[in-house]
Amino acid sequence: MAKSAKKVEQPPAPQTVTIDNEKYSLEGITDSARKALNTLQFADRRLAQLNGEIALANAARLGMISILKKELKKADS
């Protein structure tokens, strides 16, 4: 049987956030900075969700335009 290799535990990498191409350490940030970061992350998630909803609405709109055009052509015949 093969012996399993022992894992060498490495310290976790320090957490950072990148804003305008500049990295900032999150180690020891103030409560105010943490609240701002949490709000920013929430806003980013919400914007991504809304952009998805916009894409879905645009796809539905294009589908309805296609159906409407077909129906209007039938009416002209």
Order of alpha helices (4+ residues) and beta strands (2+ residues): beta-beta-alpha
